[in-house]
Amino acid sequence: MKNPFYAIDMPISYCDQPTGCGTRHASLDGIQMTVDANFAFLSKIPDQCGYIVFADGAIVKSDGDLSNRESTMSVVEKITSVSSTSIPPSTKFNQITVSYPDHFYTISQSGKYTFVVKRKVHA
């Protein structure tokens, strides 16, 4: 499965252990993949200033400029709910980009998780 942020392969995250989650292996169509429940791939995105991962109205992980920014999460939830009502029911968005002169936000969903990454604009 490819990462919606296009630079890094996205791990599949899951946790079915009462003692906590870590790195596990999963198989999809016979291909072995490493499963990272810590979203470590987000820190490897080039030029990122911060990120938020949230699910079911709660922040799962955040860092940098977006660390614990619940206001940003609520705005993104509104954006994704409007986009899902504006497009045909059989279609789902892959990525939404909100651009400013010096930075941009990339919004993507995978499973129950919504990913928001703030990145610098290249001059």
N, C-alpha and C positions, 0 to 999 in steps of 0.2 A: 504494500500500500504506500503510495507516495504522499509526502508531506505537502499540505496545501501551501506552505511557505516556500516551495520549490527548490530550496537549496539542500535540504537534508531529508533523508528517508524518515518517515514517521513511525514510531513504534506503536504497537497495539497495547493498550493499557487495560488491565483488569486486576481484580483482587478477590479471591475467594477463600483466603486464609484468615482465620480469626486472630492470628498472631501478627498480622501486618503483611505488607507487600514489598517486593523488591524486584530484582531482575529475574525473569523466568523465560522459558522458551515456549513458543507456540508454533503450530504448523498451519499454514494456509495454502491449500492446493498442493500439498507435499513440499512446500518451501519452508525451511526452518528460519524463524525470525527471533531476534532477541526482543523481549518485552520489557519496557522500561516504565515502571509505575511512578517514577519521579519526574518525568517530563524534562530530563536533562538535555534533550535535543534543542530546547528553546534557547538555552544559553549559548548555543553554537551558531545561531542565526547571525549573519553578517550585519553590522551597523545597527543592531538592535539597541534601543535605549531602555526597554522594559517590556514586560509581558504580564498578562493575566490569563489564567485558565479557570473557567468556572463551569459549574453544572448545577442544575436545579436551584438557581438563585443564590448559590453560595460560591465564594472564591475557594478554589481547590489549591491553587498555587499562584504566586505573583512575585515580581522582582523588579528592581530598577525604578524608573519613573512611574510605573503603574502599580507599585507595591501597595496592596490593600486599598485600592481606589474603587470603592463600592459605587461611587457616583458614575465612574466610567462604565462599570459593569451594567448598571441600570440603563444607561444610554444605549449601550450595545444591544441589550435585550430588546429595547424598543425598535432599534434599527432592524434587527433580525426578524422581529415579529411583523413589521411592516413589509419587509421584503418577501416574507413567506405568504402574505395575503395578496401581494401584488403580482406574483408569478403564477402560472398554471399549476394546479395541484400535483401533477405528475413530474414536475421539475423542482430541483433544489439548487440553491446557489452554491458555487464552489468557493468563492472568495469575494469579499467586499473590501474595497480600499477607500479610505477617507484621507484626502490629501490636504496638506497645508504647505506654505512656502518652504519651511525648514525641516518638516518631518511628515510621516504618514502612518496611519494605522491600517493594519491588515487584519481582517476578521474572517475566521473560518470555523467551520463546525466539523467534528468527527465523532460519530456516535452521540453520546450524551454530553460531550465536552464542547465548549465554545472557546476558541483561542483568539486572543487579541495581542498583537505585537506592535509596539511603537518602534519605528525605524527612522534613521536620519536620511534625508534626501541628499543624493550625490550632487555636488556642485558642477 
